[in-house]
Amino acid sequence: MSNRTRISGYRKKVAFVLAVVFILFGWQVAAWFLPDFLMPDVPTVILRLWQDIQQENFRAALWGSLARLGVGYGSALLLGIGFGLIGAVLFFFREVLKSAIIILQSIPSIAWVPLLLIVMGFGSLPIIVVVAIAAFFPAALSVMNATESVQHVHVSAARVMGASRWDLLKRVYLPAVMPELITGAQLAFGNAWRALISAEMLVGFGKGLGRSLSYAGETADMVGVMTNILAIAILAPLIDQLLLENLKHRVLRYQYV
């Protein structure tokens, strides 16, 4: 039996391309059997997307969504990693935070939108907070769960050598939890992206891909609906592969030798 647990980079790319082809083929088959006003075909939507990319309104919506994502997701990662590492040395704090996360993560992130709109008013801030809430839970939990598996002998050895709590966090816990941290960051990104689009659709404020998708649906523009869905579907794996996956390979080089 082979001991290989992962395929090569080339085969992963081939698998990804085949998945894309399969999805597009299924979409095209549906377009063949449904009227054009219900399901536009793939070439029509791709042409519309190319035309929209050259328009200022679409680019403004794109950058608006990316800016909200960057602020919300980045804040969630910083807080999640920070609280997760603090829980490694403050055990009671870790149990309190973990219990709070288990309770709060059962609430869909989009359910916070009405409350945040009342408290913060219309604008980008409620959307950013929703994104941060969605990404914080998996980021913090992944780090906290990883710190529990750090070998006590390493912690004890560091303490014998005079390591402070800050030294333990920086030199023992952080390197040990890095694989789970990257995995948690990828999971948090998926949550953040879905929360972003949902919040933009619900809030209906400013420019964003979610707002563009909602407006296309309100005006029964099915080509516009599918164009925005295609843009959303392209951006998420693109960001994941170009940023998070590359970061994963750089940080965890020893696993890919």
C-alpha positions as CSV (number, residue, x, y, z in Angstrom):
1,M,0.0,0.0,0.0
2,S,1.3,3.4,-0.9
3,N,2.2,5.8,1.9
4,R,1.6,8.9,-0.2
5,T,-1.0,11.2,1.5
6,R,-1.0,14.1,-0.9
7,I,-0.8,14.4,-4.7
8,S,1.7,16.5,-6.6
9,G,1.1,20.2,-7.4
10,Y,0.5,19.4,-11.1
11,R,-2.1,16.8,-10.4
12,K,-3.9,19.2,-7.9
13,K,-4.1,21.8,-10.7
14,V,-5.5,19.2,-13.1
15,A,-8.1,18.2,-10.5
16,F,-9.1,21.8,-10.0
17,V,-9.5,22.4,-13.7
18,L,-11.6,19.2,-14.1
19,A,-13.8,20.4,-11.2
20,V,-14.3,23.8,-13.0
21,V,-15.1,22.0,-16.3
22,F,-17.6,19.8,-14.5
23,I,-19.4,22.7,-12.9
24,L,-19.5,24.7,-16.1
25,F,-20.8,21.7,-18.1
26,G,-23.6,21.2,-15.5
27,W,-24.5,24.8,-15.8
28,Q,-24.6,24.7,-19.6
29,V,-26.7,21.6,-19.6
30,A,-29.2,23.4,-17.4
31,A,-29.2,26.3,-19.8
32,W,-30.0,24.0,-22.7
33,F,-33.2,22.8,-21.0
34,L,-34.4,26.0,-19.4
35,P,-35.5,29.3,-21.1
36,D,-32.9,32.0,-21.6
37,F,-34.7,34.3,-19.1
38,L,-34.4,31.7,-16.4
39,M,-30.9,30.3,-17.1
40,P,-28.5,32.1,-19.4
41,D,-25.8,30.0,-21.0
42,V,-22.1,30.1,-20.0
43,P,-20.7,32.1,-23.0
44,T,-23.4,34.8,-22.5
45,V,-22.5,35.3,-18.8
46,I,-18.7,35.2,-19.5
47,L,-19.1,37.9,-22.1
48,R,-21.2,40.0,-19.7
49,L,-18.6,39.6,-17.0
50,W,-15.9,40.7,-19.4
51,Q,-17.9,43.8,-20.3
52,D,-18.7,44.6,-16.6
53,I,-15.1,44.4,-15.6
54,Q,-14.4,47.3,-17.9
55,Q,-17.1,49.4,-16.3
56,E,-16.3,51.7,-13.3
57,N,-19.4,50.7,-11.3
58,F,-18.5,47.0,-11.3
59,R,-14.9,47.7,-10.3
60,A,-16.2,50.0,-7.5
61,A,-18.4,47.1,-6.3
62,L,-15.5,44.7,-6.5
63,W,-13.1,46.9,-4.5
64,G,-15.8,47.8,-2.0
65,S,-16.3,44.1,-1.2
66,L,-12.6,43.4,-1.0
67,A,-12.0,46.3,1.3
68,R,-14.7,45.2,3.7
69,L,-13.4,41.7,3.5
70,G,-9.8,42.8,4.2
71,V,-10.7,44.8,7.3
72,G,-13.2,42.3,8.8
73,Y,-11.2,39.2,8.0
74,G,-7.9,40.7,9.1
75,S,-9.3,42.0,12.4
76,A,-10.8,38.6,13.1
77,L,-7.5,36.8,12.4
78,L,-5.6,39.1,14.7
79,L,-8.1,38.8,17.5
80,G,-8.6,35.1,17.0
81,I,-4.9,34.2,17.0
82,G,-4.3,36.6,20.0
83,F,-7.1,35.3,22.2
84,G,-6.3,31.7,21.2
85,L,-2.7,32.1,22.3
86,I,-3.6,33.9,25.5
87,G,-5.8,30.9,26.3
88,A,-2.7,28.7,26.1
89,V,-1.2,30.2,29.3
90,L,-4.5,31.3,31.0
91,F,-6.4,28.1,31.3
92,F,-9.5,29.5,32.9
93,F,-9.7,32.2,30.3
94,R,-9.5,29.6,27.6
95,E,-12.4,27.6,29.0
96,V,-14.6,30.7,29.3
97,L,-13.7,31.9,25.8
98,K,-14.3,28.4,24.3
99,S,-17.7,28.1,26.0
100,A,-18.7,31.5,24.8
101,I,-17.6,30.7,21.2
102,I,-19.5,27.4,21.2
103,I,-22.6,29.2,22.3
104,L,-22.3,32.2,19.9
105,Q,-21.1,30.4,16.8
106,S,-24.5,28.6,16.7
107,I,-26.0,31.9,15.7
108,P,-25.7,32.5,12.0
109,S,-23.5,35.6,11.4
110,I,-26.1,37.2,9.2
111,A,-28.6,37.1,12.2
112,W,-26.5,39.9,13.7
113,V,-27.2,42.3,10.9
114,P,-30.5,43.8,12.2
115,L,-28.9,44.5,15.7
116,L,-25.8,46.0,14.2
117,L,-27.9,48.2,11.9
118,I,-29.8,49.6,14.8
119,V,-26.6,50.1,16.9
120,M,-24.3,51.3,14.1
121,G,-26.6,52.6,11.4
122,F,-26.3,52.0,7.7
123,G,-22.8,51.9,6.3
124,S,-19.9,49.6,5.8
125,L,-19.2,49.2,9.6
126,P,-22.1,46.7,10.3
127,I,-20.9,44.6,7.3
128,I,-17.3,44.6,8.5
129,V,-18.4,43.5,12.0
130,V,-20.5,40.7,10.6
131,V,-17.5,39.5,8.5
132,A,-15.3,39.7,11.6
133,I,-17.8,37.7,13.7
134,A,-18.0,35.0,11.1
135,A,-14.2,34.6,10.8
136,F,-13.3,35.0,14.5
137,F,-14.9,31.8,15.8
138,P,-13.0,29.3,13.6
139,A,-9.7,31.2,13.9
140,A,-9.8,31.3,17.7
141,L,-11.1,27.7,18.1
142,S,-8.4,26.3,15.8
143,V,-5.6,28.0,17.8
144,M,-7.1,27.1,21.2
145,N,-7.6,23.5,20.2
146,A,-4.0,23.3,18.9
147,T,-2.5,24.8,22.0
148,E,-4.0,21.9,24.0
149,S,-2.0,19.4,22.0
150,V,1.3,21.1,22.6
151,Q,3.6,18.6,24.5
152,H,4.0,19.5,28.2
153,V,7.6,18.5,28.1
154,H,8.4,21.4,25.7
155,V,6.5,23.9,27.9
156,S,8.3,22.5,31.0
157,A,11.7,22.7,29.4
158,A,11.1,26.4,28.4
159,R,10.0,27.3,31.9
160,V,13.1,25.6,33.4
161,M,15.2,27.8,31.1
162,G,13.4,30.9,32.5
163,A,10.9,31.6,29.7
164,S,8.2,34.1,30.6
165,R,4.6,33.8,29.4
166,W,5.4,36.0,26.4
167,D,8.4,33.7,25.6
168,L,6.2,30.7,25.8
169,L,3.6,32.2,23.4
170,K,6.2,33.3,20.9
171,R,8.8,30.4,21.0
172,V,6.7,27.4,22.0
173,Y,3.0,27.7,21.3
174,L,3.0,29.8,18.1
175,P,5.4,27.5,16.1
176,A,3.6,24.4,17.4
177,V,0.1,25.6,16.4
178,M,1.1,27.0,13.0
179,P,-0.4,24.2,10.9
180,E,-3.7,24.4,12.6
181,L,-3.6,28.2,12.5
182,I,-3.2,28.2,8.7
183,T,-6.0,25.6,8.4
184,G,-8.2,27.7,10.7
185,A,-7.4,30.9,8.7
186,Q,-8.6,29.1,5.5
187,L,-11.8,28.0,7.2
188,A,-12.3,31.5,8.6
189,F,-11.9,32.9,5.1
190,G,-14.7,30.8,3.7
191,N,-17.0,31.9,6.6
192,A,-16.0,35.6,6.1
193,W,-16.6,35.5,2.3
194,R,-20.1,34.0,2.7
195,A,-20.9,36.4,5.5
196,L,-19.7,39.4,3.4
197,I,-21.9,38.6,0.4
198,S,-25.0,37.8,2.6
199,A,-24.6,41.0,4.6
200,E,-24.2,43.2,1.5
201,M,-27.3,41.6,0.0
202,L,-29.3,42.2,3.2
203,V,-28.0,45.7,4.1
204,G,-28.3,47.0,0.6
205,F,-26.0,49.9,1.2
206,G,-23.1,51.2,-0.9
207,K,-21.3,49.3,-3.6
208,G,-20.4,45.6,-3.3
209,L,-20.8,42.3,-5.1
210,G,-23.6,41.2,-2.8
211,R,-25.5,44.5,-3.4
212,S,-25.0,44.1,-7.2
213,L,-26.3,40.5,-7.0
214,S,-29.3,41.6,-5.0
215,Y,-30.1,44.5,-7.4
216,A,-29.9,42.1,-10.4
217,G,-32.4,39.8,-8.7
218,E,-34.8,42.6,-7.9
219,T,-34.8,43.7,-11.6
220,A,-35.1,40.1,-12.9
221,D,-31.8,40.4,-14.7
222,M,-30.8,36.8,-14.8
223,V,-27.7,37.4,-16.8
224,G,-26.7,39.9,-14.2
225,V,-27.5,37.5,-11.4
226,M,-25.3,34.7,-12.9
227,T,-22.6,37.2,-13.8
228,N,-22.3,38.3,-10.1
229,I,-22.5,34.7,-8.9
230,L,-19.7,33.8,-11.4
231,A,-17.6,36.7,-10.1
232,I,-18.1,35.6,-6.5
233,A,-17.3,32.0,-7.4
234,I,-14.0,33.1,-9.1
235,L,-12.8,35.5,-6.5
236,A,-13.0,33.2,-3.5
237,P,-10.8,30.3,-4.7
238,L,-8.5,32.9,-6.4
239,I,-7.8,34.6,-3.1
240,D,-7.5,31.3,-1.3
241,Q,-5.0,29.9,-3.7
242,L,-2.9,33.1,-4.3
243,L,-2.7,34.3,-0.7
244,L,-3.6,31.6,1.8
245,E,-2.4,28.5,0.0
246,N,0.9,30.2,-0.9
247,L,1.3,31.3,2.7
248,K,0.6,27.8,3.8
249,H,3.4,26.5,1.5
250,R,5.9,29.1,2.8
251,V,5.2,28.7,6.5
252,L,4.9,24.9,6.3
253,R,7.7,24.2,3.8
254,Y,8.9,21.1,5.7
255,Q,5.6,19.4,5.0
256,Y,6.0,19.8,1.2
257,V,9.5,18.6,0.8
